[in-house]
C-alpha cells in the first residue's frame, strides 16, 4: 500500500515523540479552549461600559 512522504514523516515523528499529541492538545487549550460565557456577567459588563466619544483622535 502506498504511503506519501508526508504520511511517513508524521508516523516517524509520532514514533520518535510519543507525547507529541498531548503537547499539541495542551497548546491548543491555552489559546482556544475557553470557559463558557456567563451571560449575566457579560450583560453587567456591557451595561457598565462607558461610551466612547466620536473622533477620539481629533484635537479641538
GUTIPA-910051 format. One record per residue (C-alpha): residue number from 0; residue in three letters; x, z, y. Coordinates in Angstrom, 1 decimal, always signed. Example, Ala and Ser with C-alpha at 12.3 -4.5 7.8 and 13.67 -1.06 7.14 Angstrom:
! residues 2
REC;0;ala;+12.3;+7.8;-4.5 $
REC;1;ser;+13.7;+7.1;-1.1 $
END
This chain:
! residues 60
REC;0;unk;+0.0;+0.0;+0.0 $
REC;1;unk;+1.3;-1.0;+3.4 $
REC;2;unk;+2.1;+1.7;+6.0 $
REC;3;unk;+3.1;+0.9;+9.5 $
REC;4;unk;+6.3;+2.2;+11.1 $
REC;5;unk;+4.3;+4.5;+13.3 $
REC;6;unk;+2.4;+6.0;+10.3 $
REC;7;unk;+5.7;+6.5;+8.5 $
REC;8;unk;+7.2;+8.1;+11.6 $
REC;9;unk;+4.2;+10.5;+12.0 $
REC;10;unk;+4.4;+11.5;+8.3 $
REC;11;unk;+8.1;+12.2;+8.6 $
REC;12;unk;+7.7;+14.2;+11.8 $
REC;13;unk;+4.9;+16.3;+10.3 $
REC;14;unk;+7.1;+17.0;+7.2 $
REC;15;unk;+10.0;+18.0;+9.4 $
REC;16;unk;+7.9;+20.2;+11.7 $
REC;17;unk;+5.0;+21.7;+9.8 $
REC;18;unk;+3.9;+23.8;+12.8 $
REC;19;unk;+3.6;+20.7;+15.0 $
REC;20;unk;-0.2;+20.5;+14.8 $
REC;21;unk;-0.6;+24.2;+15.5 $
REC;22;unk;+1.6;+23.8;+18.6 $
REC;23;unk;-0.5;+20.8;+19.7 $
REC;24;unk;-3.7;+22.8;+19.4 $
REC;25;unk;-2.1;+25.7;+21.3 $
REC;26;unk;-1.0;+23.4;+24.1 $
REC;27;unk;-4.5;+21.8;+24.2 $
REC;28;unk;-6.1;+25.1;+24.5 $
REC;29;unk;-4.0;+26.0;+27.5 $
REC;30;unk;-5.3;+23.0;+29.5 $
REC;31;unk;-8.7;+22.0;+28.1 $
REC;32;unk;-10.4;+24.8;+26.3 $
REC;33;unk;-12.2;+26.9;+28.9 $
REC;34;unk;-14.6;+29.8;+28.7 $
REC;35;unk;-18.3;+29.0;+29.1 $
REC;36;unk;-19.5;+29.0;+32.7 $
REC;37;unk;-21.6;+31.9;+33.7 $
REC;38;unk;-24.4;+30.2;+35.7 $
REC;39;unk;-25.3;+33.3;+37.6 $
REC;40;unk;-21.8;+33.9;+38.8 $
REC;41;unk;-21.4;+30.2;+39.7 $
REC;42;unk;-24.6;+30.4;+41.7 $
REC;43;unk;-23.4;+33.5;+43.5 $
REC;44;unk;-20.1;+31.8;+44.3 $
REC;45;unk;-21.8;+28.8;+45.7 $
REC;46;unk;-24.1;+31.0;+47.9 $
REC;47;unk;-21.1;+32.9;+49.3 $
REC;48;unk;-19.2;+29.7;+50.2 $
REC;49;unk;-18.6;+29.1;+53.9 $
REC;50;unk;-19.5;+25.6;+55.0 $
REC;51;unk;-16.5;+23.6;+56.3 $
REC;52;unk;-16.8;+22.1;+59.8 $
REC;53;unk;-16.6;+18.3;+60.1 $
REC;54;unk;-13.4;+16.8;+61.3 $
REC;55;unk;-11.2;+19.8;+60.5 $
REC;56;unk;-8.0;+17.9;+61.4 $
REC;57;unk;-9.2;+16.8;+64.8 $
REC;58;unk;-7.9;+18.8;+67.7 $
REC;59;unk;-10.1;+19.3;+70.7 $
END
